[in-house]
Amino acid sequence: MQHSSIETNTPPESGEAGPTSLQPSGLLNSNAIRNGQFSLLSILGDSDKTPGQEQETPVISTEDPIQMELIGESIAIFLFESFINVLNPYISQLDPILHTFTYTRRTSSFLLSSVLAVSAKMFNPALYKPLLKHAEDLFAESFRRGAKSTEIAQAILILTYWKEPDDTRTWLNLGYVIRMGMDLGWHRLGLRPRYSVARPSETEVRKARNEERTWFVLFVYDRSISLQTGKPWMIERNTFIEAIQPWCRDPLAIKNDVLLGAFVTLRLLTSEVFMLLGSRRQMNSPRMTSFLTMISNRINEWEDKWLPLCHESDSCHYFLVRFYGAHLRLQLYALPLQEVLNSNDEHNITYHLETLWASLSSAVSMLKLVSQYASRLYFAQDSVHVMTAYSAAFLIKVLLSAPAHITRDFEPTVVETIRTASATLSQQSAPVGSSCSLQRRFLSKVLSNYDEIVKRRTNLKSNQMEDAAMPDSGDSRNSNRNNNYSDGSAAQYDHNTPSSLIDMPGISSSLQFSNSADDNAQFLGFSERMDRNLVENAWADVFTAAGFTVQDGFPFND
């Protein structure tokens, strides 16, 4: 049997103590240190065996959801197969050949319950709540006991991918699973023998790849969440991670490994780029523009390589590769564009039209893909919906920030693209509270708020022009209008401002004006821009109103 080319017997990583080391990990019980069993009993015990190693896993656990009569076996099999065939391709997590219903049921009640709960959310909502509660109970119990295994890690990830809208544990759960993996030695994959026997069976090889696949998935998820939240990642790249392409060519590779390989290579390609772009002093220099063009070309090459491997153009893999590529281009070009729009220099904005166009076209492409693959979006994990919301919010932010003579050219396309995406999602007849339903509601909310802001701007500009044409003679109408905008020290918002705008954080402050004609002219003059509080603070409220949870940071500061 052939095995992956990443298998190696290289010595331990730098900083890792070997068996002859004088460090604690070299002198104390190796199982306690390296096998996730770090406890006083393990260290001081007189056996090298891992605690619990002698015990056989029960054929059917007492925590089995079928044994507990939470679900019938025939329905459980249907939900399990639905997950494997429909949902698993989005996350490239389970091996359909290894993870049969019988194998999963005997191996881990937690993993089985998580799979059934998420599948029920999509295919049998009546069973979702009891199954989710049981899976969450098993999660809490495994955390309490400090239990660690590949199946526990996978179960937590599956619950996190399709979590409840008000669940804010993504960052914590991901960090916990990564620590679990490190405790199991996954950070040293490729630096230790893969198998304990010279001639492993196919099942043993698949189990080894199951561990490796989970670590690759964690690498991708770790880098993605880091980009969305601005928090540091935990998993560093190494020779094992960089060997993803030969890993994907292993004779026992599964179809979903193609998508995983694409995502790992994409994160290897660009994760460090955002660190390089973190310093914005040279963000808009010609050298930086050339650098972004080079990275964008590499993303194009990445797409050209992996899209043909996805085979069917209507598959979720094909959709996700195109969607993630467009999203990454948007993130890249949004960094210099933010500095351009904040510069208050209309010439500077005109000079960087290429950057503006690249970011706008990427965001529009994402939303067009949403319309084209709306049926696929129904099953997509939550991170895809956050990216979709980001693209819409970005487009509206640019419309509110760029000069009017520039925005008028692309405003109709932006508005129509968002409206089409919203309408297409509404045709999916998604249940209330589902991700698709929340996404449609969010896109509609974004458009309605934008329409109200545009009307408000138009009214203010019209009033300003009327005031400029009036004689400065104490006209009662002019005096009344000033009273509406001022309390004597600082002007307040117009009492006719739509309540939906006033209620949004940052909106009321962005509609405050001084009595100075110069200040008001500045507001209504260059690019007719709103206060940045309108853009930076209001979107979090729109997210919340639509049912999305913004976790530990603003998701548009990628």
C-alpha positions as CSV (number, residue, x, y, z in Angstrom):
1,M,0.0,0.0,0.0
2,Q,1.3,3.5,-0.9
3,H,1.3,6.1,1.8
4,S,1.4,9.9,1.8
5,S,4.7,11.5,0.9
6,I,4.5,13.7,4.0
7,E,5.4,10.7,6.2
8,T,8.8,11.3,7.7
9,N,11.0,10.2,10.6
10,T,12.7,13.5,11.1
11,P,13.8,14.4,14.7
12,P,11.6,16.3,17.0
13,E,10.9,20.0,16.4
14,S,13.2,22.6,17.8
15,G,12.2,23.2,21.4
16,E,10.6,19.7,21.7
17,A,12.4,17.5,24.2
18,G,13.3,14.1,22.9
19,P,13.6,10.9,25.0
20,T,17.2,11.7,26.0
21,S,16.4,15.3,27.0
22,L,16.9,16.6,30.5
23,Q,13.7,18.6,30.2
24,P,10.5,17.4,32.0
25,S,9.0,16.0,28.8
26,G,12.1,13.8,28.3
27,L,12.3,12.5,31.9
28,L,8.7,12.1,33.0
29,N,6.1,9.6,31.7
30,S,6.1,10.2,27.9
31,N,2.4,9.1,27.6
32,A,1.4,11.7,30.2
33,I,3.3,14.4,28.3
34,R,2.5,13.6,24.7
35,N,-0.8,11.8,24.6
36,G,-3.0,14.4,26.2
37,Q,-3.0,12.7,29.7
38,F,-1.0,15.3,31.7
39,S,-2.0,14.6,35.3
40,L,-0.3,13.8,38.6
41,L,-1.6,10.2,38.5
42,S,-0.2,9.7,35.0
43,I,3.2,11.2,35.9
44,L,3.6,9.4,39.3
45,G,2.0,6.1,38.3
46,D,4.1,3.0,37.8
47,S,2.9,2.2,34.3
48,D,3.7,3.6,30.9
49,K,0.2,2.8,29.7
50,T,-2.2,5.6,29.0
51,P,-4.9,5.7,31.7
52,G,-8.0,4.0,30.3
53,Q,-6.0,2.3,27.6
54,E,-7.0,-1.1,28.9
55,Q,-10.7,-0.3,28.7
56,E,-12.6,-1.3,25.6
57,T,-14.9,1.3,24.1
58,P,-18.5,0.0,24.6
59,V,-20.2,-1.1,21.5
60,I,-23.1,1.3,22.1
61,S,-22.7,4.0,24.6
62,T,-25.4,4.8,27.2
63,E,-25.3,8.4,25.8
64,D,-26.3,7.2,22.3
65,P,-29.2,9.3,21.1
66,I,-31.0,6.3,19.7
67,Q,-30.7,4.3,22.9
68,M,-32.1,7.4,24.7
69,E,-35.0,7.4,22.3
70,L,-34.4,10.9,21.1
71,I,-34.6,9.7,17.6
72,G,-35.5,6.5,15.7
73,E,-32.7,4.5,14.1
74,S,-34.2,4.8,10.5
75,I,-34.5,8.6,10.8
76,A,-31.0,8.8,12.4
77,I,-29.6,6.9,9.4
78,F,-31.4,9.3,7.0
79,L,-30.1,12.4,8.8
80,F,-26.6,10.9,9.0
81,E,-26.4,10.1,5.3
82,S,-27.8,13.6,4.5
83,F,-25.0,15.2,6.5
84,I,-22.4,13.1,4.8
85,N,-23.7,13.7,1.3
86,V,-24.9,17.3,1.5
87,L,-23.3,19.2,4.4
88,N,-19.9,17.5,4.9
89,P,-18.6,18.6,1.4
90,Y,-18.8,22.2,2.7
91,I,-16.4,21.6,5.5
92,S,-14.3,18.6,4.3
93,Q,-14.3,17.1,7.8
94,L,-15.4,13.4,7.7
95,D,-14.2,10.5,5.5
96,P,-17.4,8.9,4.1
97,I,-15.6,5.6,3.8
98,L,-14.3,5.6,7.4
99,H,-17.3,7.4,9.0
100,T,-20.1,5.0,8.3
101,F,-23.2,5.3,10.5
102,T,-22.2,2.1,12.4
103,Y,-18.6,3.2,12.9
104,T,-19.5,6.7,14.1
105,R,-22.2,5.3,16.4
106,R,-19.8,2.9,18.1
107,T,-16.9,5.4,18.2
108,S,-18.4,8.5,19.6
109,S,-21.9,9.4,20.8
110,F,-20.9,13.0,20.8
111,L,-19.9,13.1,17.2
112,L,-23.0,11.2,16.1
113,S,-25.2,13.5,18.1
114,S,-23.6,16.6,16.7
115,V,-24.0,15.3,13.1
116,L,-27.6,14.4,13.7
117,A,-28.4,17.8,15.3
118,V,-26.9,19.8,12.5
119,S,-28.5,17.6,9.9
120,A,-31.9,17.9,11.7
121,K,-31.6,21.7,11.6
122,M,-31.6,21.5,7.8
123,F,-33.7,18.4,7.1
124,N,-36.0,17.8,10.1
125,P,-36.3,20.9,12.3
126,A,-38.7,19.2,14.7
127,L,-35.9,17.0,16.0
128,Y,-33.3,19.8,16.0
129,K,-33.8,21.2,19.5
130,P,-33.7,17.9,21.5
131,L,-30.7,16.6,19.5
132,L,-28.8,19.9,19.9
133,K,-29.5,19.9,23.7
134,H,-28.1,16.4,23.9
135,A,-25.0,17.3,21.9
136,E,-24.4,20.4,24.0
137,D,-24.8,18.3,27.2
138,L,-22.1,15.9,25.8
139,F,-19.9,18.8,24.9
140,A,-20.2,20.2,28.5
141,E,-19.5,16.7,29.9
142,S,-16.4,16.1,27.7
143,F,-15.1,19.6,28.7
144,R,-15.7,18.8,32.4
145,R,-13.8,15.5,32.1
146,G,-11.1,16.9,29.9
147,A,-11.8,14.2,27.4
148,K,-9.7,14.5,24.2
149,S,-10.1,12.6,20.8
150,T,-10.3,13.3,17.1
151,E,-14.0,12.6,17.3
152,I,-14.6,15.2,20.1
153,A,-12.7,17.8,18.2
154,Q,-14.8,17.1,15.1
155,A,-18.0,17.2,17.0
156,I,-17.2,20.6,18.5
157,L,-16.3,22.0,15.1
158,I,-19.5,20.7,13.5
159,L,-21.6,22.4,16.2
160,T,-19.6,25.6,15.6
161,Y,-19.9,25.7,11.8
162,W,-23.7,25.7,12.0
163,K,-24.2,27.3,15.4
164,E,-27.3,29.2,16.7
165,P,-27.4,32.8,15.6
166,D,-26.8,34.1,19.1
167,D,-24.0,31.8,19.9
168,T,-20.8,33.8,20.5
169,R,-18.4,30.9,21.3
170,T,-16.7,30.4,17.9
171,W,-13.4,32.0,19.0
172,L,-13.4,30.1,22.3
173,N,-14.4,26.8,20.8
174,L,-11.8,27.0,18.1
175,G,-9.1,27.8,20.6
176,Y,-10.2,24.9,22.8
177,V,-10.1,22.4,19.9
178,I,-6.7,23.6,18.8
179,R,-5.3,23.2,22.3
180,M,-6.9,19.7,22.3
181,G,-5.2,18.9,19.1
182,M,-1.8,20.1,20.4
183,D,-2.3,18.0,23.5
184,L,-2.8,15.0,21.2
185,G,0.4,15.9,19.4
186,W,-1.1,17.1,16.1
187,H,1.3,20.1,16.0
188,R,4.0,17.5,15.4
189,L,2.3,15.6,12.6
190,G,4.9,14.8,10.0
191,L,7.6,14.7,12.6
192,R,6.7,11.3,14.1
193,P,5.9,7.9,12.6
194,R,2.3,7.8,11.3
195,Y,1.6,4.2,12.3
196,S,2.5,1.9,15.2
197,V,2.9,-1.1,12.9
198,A,5.0,-1.7,9.8
199,R,2.1,-2.7,7.6
200,P,-1.0,-0.7,8.6
201,S,-4.4,-1.7,7.3
202,E,-6.5,0.6,5.2
203,T,-8.6,1.4,8.2
204,E,-5.5,2.4,10.2
205,V,-4.3,4.6,7.3
206,R,-7.7,6.3,7.1
207,K,-7.7,6.9,10.9
208,A,-4.3,8.6,10.5
209,R,-5.5,10.7,7.7
210,N,-8.6,11.5,9.8
211,E,-6.4,13.1,12.4
212,E,-4.3,14.9,9.7
213,R,-7.4,16.1,8.0
214,T,-8.8,17.6,11.2
215,W,-5.5,19.5,11.8
216,F,-5.6,20.9,8.2
217,V,-9.2,22.0,8.8
218,L,-8.2,23.7,12.1
219,F,-5.4,25.5,10.3
220,V,-7.8,26.9,7.7
221,Y,-10.4,27.8,10.3
222,D,-7.8,29.4,12.5
223,R,-6.5,31.6,9.8
224,S,-10.0,32.5,8.6
225,I,-11.3,33.6,12.0
226,S,-8.1,35.6,12.5
227,L,-8.8,37.5,9.3
228,Q,-12.4,38.1,10.3
229,T,-11.8,39.2,13.9
230,G,-8.3,40.7,13.7
231,K,-7.2,38.3,16.5
232,P,-3.9,36.3,16.2
233,W,-3.9,32.8,14.9
234,M,-2.6,29.9,16.9
235,I,-1.4,27.3,14.4
236,E,1.9,28.2,12.7
237,R,2.8,26.9,9.2
238,N,5.3,24.1,9.1
239,T,6.5,21.4,6.7
240,F,3.4,19.3,7.4
241,I,1.0,22.1,6.5
242,E,3.0,23.0,3.5
243,A,2.9,19.4,2.2
244,I,-0.9,19.6,1.7
245,Q,-0.7,19.0,-2.1
246,P,1.0,15.6,-1.9
247,W,-1.3,14.8,0.9
248,C,-4.3,15.4,-1.4
249,R,-2.7,13.1,-4.0
250,D,-2.6,10.1,-1.6
251,P,-4.3,7.0,-3.0
252,L,-6.8,7.1,-0.1
253,A,-7.6,10.8,-0.5
254,I,-11.4,11.5,-0.7
255,K,-13.2,13.8,-3.0
256,N,-13.6,16.5,-0.3
257,D,-9.8,16.7,0.2
258,V,-9.7,18.8,-3.0
259,L,-11.6,21.6,-1.4
260,L,-9.5,21.3,1.8
261,G,-6.3,21.4,-0.3
262,A,-7.5,24.5,-2.0
263,F,-8.3,26.3,1.2
264,V,-5.0,25.4,2.9
265,T,-3.0,26.6,-0.1
266,L,-5.0,29.8,-0.2
267,R,-4.3,30.5,3.5
268,L,-0.6,29.6,3.0
269,L,-0.6,32.1,0.1
270,T,-2.1,35.1,1.8
271,S,-2.2,34.9,5.6
272,E,1.2,36.5,6.0
273,V,0.3,39.1,3.4
274,F,-2.1,40.8,5.9
275,M,0.7,41.0,8.4
276,L,2.9,42.8,5.9
277,L,0.0,45.1,5.1
278,G,-0.6,45.8,8.8
279,S,1.6,48.9,8.7
280,R,-0.2,51.5,6.5
281,R,2.4,54.1,6.2
282,Q,3.3,52.9,2.7
283,M,-0.2,51.6,2.0
284,N,-0.8,53.7,-1.1
285,S,2.7,53.8,-2.5
286,P,3.3,52.6,-6.1
287,R,5.3,49.7,-4.7
288,M,2.3,48.6,-2.5
289,T,0.0,48.8,-5.6
290,S,2.4,46.5,-7.5
291,F,2.5,44.1,-4.5
292,L,-1.3,43.9,-4.4
293,T,-1.4,43.2,-8.1
294,M,1.1,40.4,-7.7
295,I,-1.0,38.8,-4.9
296,S,-4.1,39.2,-6.9
297,N,-2.5,37.4,-9.9
298,R,-1.5,34.6,-7.5
299,I,-5.1,34.3,-6.4
300,N,-6.1,34.0,-10.1
301,E,-3.5,31.3,-10.5
302,W,-4.8,29.5,-7.5
303,E,-8.4,29.6,-8.9
304,D,-7.1,28.3,-12.3
305,K,-5.4,25.4,-10.6
306,W,-8.2,24.3,-8.2
307,L,-11.4,25.0,-10.1
308,P,-10.8,22.3,-12.7
309,L,-10.3,19.8,-9.9
310,C,-13.8,20.6,-8.5
311,H,-15.2,19.0,-11.7
312,E,-18.9,19.9,-11.6
313,S,-19.4,23.7,-12.0
314,D,-22.6,23.6,-10.0
315,S,-21.1,21.9,-7.0
316,C,-20.5,23.5,-3.6
317,H,-16.8,23.1,-4.1
318,Y,-16.8,25.1,-7.3
319,F,-18.9,27.8,-5.6
320,L,-16.7,28.0,-2.5
321,V,-13.4,28.2,-4.4
322,R,-14.8,31.2,-6.5
323,F,-16.4,32.8,-3.5
324,Y,-13.3,32.6,-1.2
325,G,-11.1,33.9,-4.0
326,A,-13.3,36.9,-4.6
327,H,-13.6,37.5,-0.8
328,L,-9.8,37.5,-0.4
329,R,-9.4,40.0,-3.2
330,L,-11.9,42.2,-1.6
331,Q,-10.0,42.0,1.7
332,L,-6.7,42.8,0.1
333,Y,-7.9,45.9,-1.8
334,A,-10.1,47.1,1.0
335,L,-6.9,47.9,3.1
336,P,-5.5,50.6,0.8
337,L,-8.9,51.8,-0.2
338,Q,-9.8,52.6,3.5
339,E,-6.8,54.9,3.6
340,V,-7.7,56.5,0.3
341,L,-11.3,57.2,1.4
342,N,-10.1,58.6,4.7
343,S,-7.6,61.0,3.1
344,N,-10.2,63.6,2.2
345,D,-8.3,64.1,-1.1
346,E,-10.5,63.8,-4.1
347,H,-7.5,63.7,-6.4
348,N,-6.1,60.8,-4.4
349,I,-9.3,58.9,-4.8
350,T,-9.3,59.5,-8.5
351,Y,-5.7,58.4,-8.7
352,H,-6.6,55.1,-7.1
353,L,-9.6,54.2,-9.2
354,E,-8.0,50.8,-10.0
355,T,-8.0,49.9,-6.3
356,L,-11.5,51.1,-6.0
357,W,-12.6,49.1,-9.0
358,A,-10.8,45.9,-7.9
359,S,-12.5,45.9,-4.5
360,L,-15.9,46.8,-5.8
361,S,-15.9,44.2,-8.6
362,S,-14.8,41.6,-6.0
363,A,-17.7,42.4,-3.7
364,V,-20.2,42.5,-6.5
365,S,-18.8,39.1,-7.7
366,M,-19.4,37.6,-4.3
367,L,-23.1,38.7,-4.3
368,K,-23.6,37.5,-7.8
369,L,-22.3,34.1,-6.8
370,V,-24.8,34.1,-3.9
371,S,-27.6,34.7,-6.4
372,Q,-26.2,32.0,-8.8
373,Y,-25.7,29.4,-6.1
374,A,-28.6,30.4,-3.7
375,S,-29.6,26.8,-3.2
376,R,-26.0,26.0,-2.1
377,L,-26.0,28.9,0.3
378,Y,-28.9,27.4,2.2
379,F,-26.5,24.6,3.5
380,A,-23.4,26.7,3.8
381,Q,-21.7,27.2,7.1
382,D,-22.1,30.5,9.0
383,S,-18.7,31.9,8.0
384,V,-19.9,32.1,4.3
385,H,-22.9,34.2,5.4
386,V,-20.7,36.6,7.4
387,M,-18.5,37.0,4.2
388,T,-21.7,37.7,2.2
389,A,-22.8,40.3,4.7
390,Y,-19.4,41.9,4.6
391,S,-19.5,42.3,0.8
392,A,-22.8,44.1,1.0
393,A,-21.8,46.3,3.9
394,F,-18.6,47.1,2.1
395,L,-20.4,48.2,-1.1
396,I,-22.8,50.5,0.8
397,K,-19.9,51.9,2.8
398,V,-18.1,52.9,-0.4
399,L,-21.3,54.5,-1.8
400,L,-21.5,56.6,1.4
401,S,-17.9,57.6,1.4
402,A,-16.6,58.1,-2.2
403,P,-17.2,61.3,-4.2
404,A,-20.6,61.5,-5.8
405,H,-19.3,61.9,-9.3
406,I,-17.6,58.5,-8.9
407,T,-20.3,56.6,-7.0
408,R,-23.1,57.6,-9.5
409,D,-21.5,55.4,-12.1
410,F,-21.6,52.2,-10.1
411,E,-24.4,52.8,-7.6
412,P,-27.2,51.3,-9.8
413,T,-25.1,48.1,-10.2
414,V,-24.4,47.9,-6.5
415,V,-28.1,48.4,-5.5
416,E,-29.4,46.0,-8.1
417,T,-26.9,43.3,-7.2
418,I,-27.8,43.5,-3.5
419,R,-31.5,43.5,-4.3
420,T,-31.2,40.5,-6.6
421,A,-29.3,38.5,-4.0
422,S,-31.9,39.3,-1.4
423,A,-34.8,38.4,-3.7
424,T,-33.1,35.2,-4.8
425,L,-32.6,34.1,-1.2
426,S,-36.2,34.9,-0.4
427,Q,-37.2,32.3,-3.1
428,Q,-35.5,29.6,-1.1
429,S,-38.4,29.6,1.4
430,A,-35.9,29.1,4.2
431,P,-37.3,28.7,7.7
432,V,-37.4,31.7,10.0
433,G,-34.2,32.0,11.9
434,S,-32.2,30.0,9.4
435,S,-29.0,31.5,8.0
436,C,-30.5,32.1,4.6
437,S,-33.5,33.8,6.2
438,L,-31.2,36.0,8.3
439,Q,-29.1,36.8,5.3
440,R,-32.1,37.9,3.2
441,R,-33.3,40.1,6.1
442,F,-29.8,41.6,6.5
443,L,-29.5,42.5,2.8
444,S,-33.0,44.0,2.8
445,K,-32.1,46.0,5.9
446,V,-28.9,47.3,4.3
447,L,-30.8,48.5,1.3
448,S,-33.6,50.1,3.3
449,N,-31.2,51.9,5.5
450,Y,-29.2,53.2,2.5
451,D,-32.4,54.5,0.9
452,E,-33.3,56.4,4.0
453,I,-29.8,57.9,4.3
454,V,-29.9,59.0,0.6
455,K,-33.3,60.6,1.2
456,R,-32.0,62.3,4.3
457,R,-29.0,63.7,2.4
458,T,-31.2,64.9,-0.4
459,N,-33.5,66.8,2.0
460,L,-30.5,68.3,3.8
461,K,-29.0,69.5,0.6
462,S,-32.3,70.9,-0.6
463,N,-32.7,72.8,2.7
464,Q,-29.2,74.1,2.5
465,M,-29.7,75.5,-1.0
466,E,-33.0,77.2,0.2
467,D,-31.1,78.7,3.1
468,A,-28.4,80.0,0.9
469,A,-30.9,81.7,-1.4
470,M,-32.8,83.4,1.4
471,P,-32.0,87.0,2.6
472,D,-30.3,87.0,6.0
473,S,-33.2,89.0,7.6
474,G,-34.4,86.9,10.4
475,D,-36.9,85.0,8.3
476,S,-39.1,83.0,10.7
477,R,-38.9,79.9,8.6
478,N,-35.1,80.0,8.6
479,S,-35.1,80.7,12.3
480,N,-37.4,77.7,12.9
481,R,-35.2,75.4,10.9
482,N,-32.1,76.6,12.9
483,N,-34.0,75.8,16.1
484,N,-34.6,72.3,14.9
485,Y,-30.9,71.8,14.3
486,S,-29.5,73.6,17.4
487,D,-29.8,73.9,21.1
488,G,-27.6,76.9,21.3
489,S,-24.3,75.1,21.5
490,A,-24.5,72.1,19.2
491,A,-27.0,71.3,16.5
492,Q,-29.2,68.2,16.9
493,Y,-30.7,65.9,14.3
494,D,-33.8,66.9,12.4
495,H,-36.9,65.8,14.2
496,N,-38.2,64.4,10.9
497,T,-35.3,62.0,10.7
498,P,-36.7,58.4,10.3
499,S,-36.7,56.6,13.6
500,S,-35.0,53.6,12.2
501,L,-32.0,55.8,11.5
502,I,-32.0,57.5,14.9
503,D,-32.2,54.2,16.7
504,M,-29.0,52.9,15.1
505,P,-25.8,53.5,17.1
506,G,-23.7,56.2,15.5
507,I,-26.5,57.5,13.3
508,S,-27.7,60.3,15.5
509,S,-24.2,61.5,16.1
510,S,-23.6,61.5,12.4
511,L,-26.6,63.7,11.8
512,Q,-25.5,66.5,14.1
513,F,-24.4,69.7,12.5
514,S,-23.0,73.0,13.8
515,N,-24.4,76.4,13.0
516,S,-21.4,77.2,10.9
517,A,-22.1,77.5,7.2
518,D,-18.5,76.3,6.5
519,D,-19.1,73.1,8.6
520,N,-22.4,72.4,6.9
521,A,-20.9,73.0,3.5
522,Q,-18.1,70.6,4.3
523,F,-20.7,68.0,5.2
524,L,-22.6,68.6,2.0
525,G,-19.6,69.3,-0.2
526,F,-16.7,66.9,-0.8
527,S,-18.2,63.5,-1.6
528,E,-21.3,64.3,0.5
529,R,-19.8,61.9,3.0
530,M,-21.5,60.9,6.2
531,D,-19.7,60.9,9.6
532,R,-17.5,57.8,9.8
533,N,-19.5,56.8,12.9
534,L,-22.4,56.1,10.5
535,V,-20.4,53.5,8.7
536,E,-18.2,52.1,11.5
537,N,-20.8,51.7,14.2
538,A,-24.1,51.2,12.5
539,W,-23.4,47.9,10.8
540,A,-23.0,46.1,14.1
541,D,-26.6,47.1,15.0
542,V,-27.8,46.0,11.5
543,F,-26.1,42.6,12.1
544,T,-27.8,42.3,15.5
545,A,-31.2,43.3,14.1
546,A,-30.9,40.7,11.4
547,G,-30.0,38.0,13.8
548,F,-26.2,37.8,13.2
549,T,-23.8,37.9,16.1
550,V,-20.6,40.0,15.8
551,Q,-18.0,38.3,17.9
552,D,-15.3,40.2,19.8
553,G,-14.6,42.7,17.1
554,F,-15.9,44.4,14.0
555,P,-16.0,41.9,11.1
556,F,-15.3,44.6,8.5
557,N,-11.9,45.5,9.8
558,D,-10.2,42.5,8.1
